[in-house]
């Protein structure tokens, strides 16, 4: 799996790392059970702080795409699918677009609730 970060981007580095994994899952380049690089090794190869990598990994754990096990590292979960990863990317894009439009969190949530109720 290829990890890339752009230090000049406005997107936080941890989010860029998470996006790399999300893209790999969405493209089918990684499969459930596959292990991710150790946080220290990845941080060193990218030239970032280990906590930056851990923030990205934590985001992916919260999204249900990876599981973190102390001493065993990170691995893609059994529930991670290309469809789920693509949906997560679209949700992130929609939230970013809503922020660009100046929408509040309540306005966005109302739109989503209305769509779910339709």
C-alpha positions as CSV (number, residue, x, y, z in Angstrom):
1,X,0.0,0.0,0.0
2,X,1.3,3.4,-0.9
3,X,1.1,6.2,1.6
4,X,1.5,9.8,0.5
5,X,1.3,13.0,2.5
6,X,1.5,16.6,1.2
7,X,2.8,18.9,4.0
8,X,1.6,21.9,2.0
9,X,-2.0,20.7,2.0
10,X,-4.6,22.3,4.3
11,X,-5.7,18.7,5.1
12,X,-4.1,17.5,8.3
13,X,-1.4,14.9,7.8
14,X,-3.3,12.3,9.9
15,X,-6.4,12.7,7.7
16,X,-4.2,12.3,4.6
17,X,-2.8,9.0,6.0
18,X,-6.4,7.8,6.8
19,X,-7.4,8.8,3.3
20,X,-4.6,6.6,1.8
21,X,-6.0,3.6,3.6
22,X,-9.6,4.4,2.7
23,X,-8.6,4.7,-0.9
24,X,-6.8,1.4,-0.8
25,X,-9.8,-0.3,0.7
26,X,-12.2,1.3,-1.8
27,X,-9.9,0.2,-4.7
28,X,-9.7,-3.3,-3.3
29,X,-5.9,-3.0,-3.0
30,X,-6.1,-4.3,0.6
31,X,-8.3,-7.0,2.0
32,X,-9.8,-7.7,5.4
33,X,-7.2,-9.1,7.8
34,X,-4.3,-7.4,6.0
35,X,-1.9,-5.6,8.4
36,X,-1.0,-2.0,8.1
37,X,2.6,-0.8,8.7
38,X,3.6,-0.2,12.3
39,X,3.0,3.4,13.3
40,X,6.6,4.1,14.0
41,X,7.9,2.7,10.8
42,X,5.3,4.6,8.7
43,X,6.0,7.8,10.6
44,X,9.7,7.4,9.9
45,X,9.1,6.6,6.2
46,X,6.8,9.7,5.8
47,X,8.9,12.0,7.9
48,X,6.1,12.7,10.3
49,X,5.5,12.3,14.0
50,X,4.3,8.9,15.2
51,X,1.3,10.6,16.9
52,X,0.3,11.9,13.4
53,X,0.1,8.3,12.1
54,X,-1.7,7.2,15.3
55,X,-4.3,10.0,14.8
56,X,-4.9,8.7,11.2
57,X,-5.2,5.1,12.4
58,X,-7.6,6.2,15.2
59,X,-9.8,7.9,12.7
60,X,-10.0,4.7,10.6
61,X,-10.8,2.7,13.8
62,X,-13.7,5.0,14.6
63,X,-14.9,4.5,11.0
64,X,-14.8,0.7,11.4
65,X,-12.2,0.2,8.7
66,X,-9.3,-1.0,10.9
67,X,-8.8,-2.6,14.3
68,X,-6.0,-1.6,16.6
69,X,-4.5,-4.2,18.9
70,X,-1.8,-3.3,21.4
71,X,1.4,-5.1,20.5
72,X,-0.1,-6.5,17.3
73,X,-0.6,-3.3,15.3
74,X,-3.4,-2.3,12.9
75,X,-5.3,-4.5,10.5
76,X,-8.2,-4.1,8.1
77,X,-11.4,-5.2,9.7
78,X,-13.6,-8.0,8.4
79,X,-16.4,-5.5,7.9
80,X,-14.2,-3.2,5.7
81,X,-15.5,-3.3,2.2
82,X,-14.8,-1.2,-0.9
83,X,-18.4,0.1,-0.8
84,X,-18.1,1.2,2.8
85,X,-14.8,3.0,2.2
86,X,-16.3,4.8,-0.9
87,X,-19.3,5.8,1.2
88,X,-17.0,7.2,4.0
89,X,-15.1,9.2,1.4
90,X,-18.3,10.6,-0.1
91,X,-19.5,11.6,3.4
92,X,-16.3,13.4,4.1
93,X,-16.5,15.2,0.8
94,X,-20.2,16.2,1.5
95,X,-19.2,17.5,4.9
96,X,-16.3,19.5,3.4
97,X,-18.6,20.9,0.7
98,X,-21.2,21.9,3.3
99,X,-18.5,23.7,5.3
100,X,-17.4,25.5,2.2
101,X,-21.0,26.7,1.7
102,X,-21.1,28.0,5.3
103,X,-23.6,25.5,6.5
104,X,-23.9,24.7,10.2
105,X,-23.7,21.3,11.6
106,X,-27.4,21.4,12.5
107,X,-28.3,22.4,8.9
108,X,-26.3,19.5,7.4
109,X,-27.8,17.1,9.9
110,X,-31.3,18.3,9.1
111,X,-30.6,17.7,5.4
112,X,-29.4,14.2,6.1
113,X,-32.3,13.4,8.4
114,X,-34.8,14.7,5.8
115,X,-33.2,12.4,3.2
116,X,-33.3,9.4,5.4
117,X,-37.0,10.1,6.1
118,X,-37.8,10.4,2.4
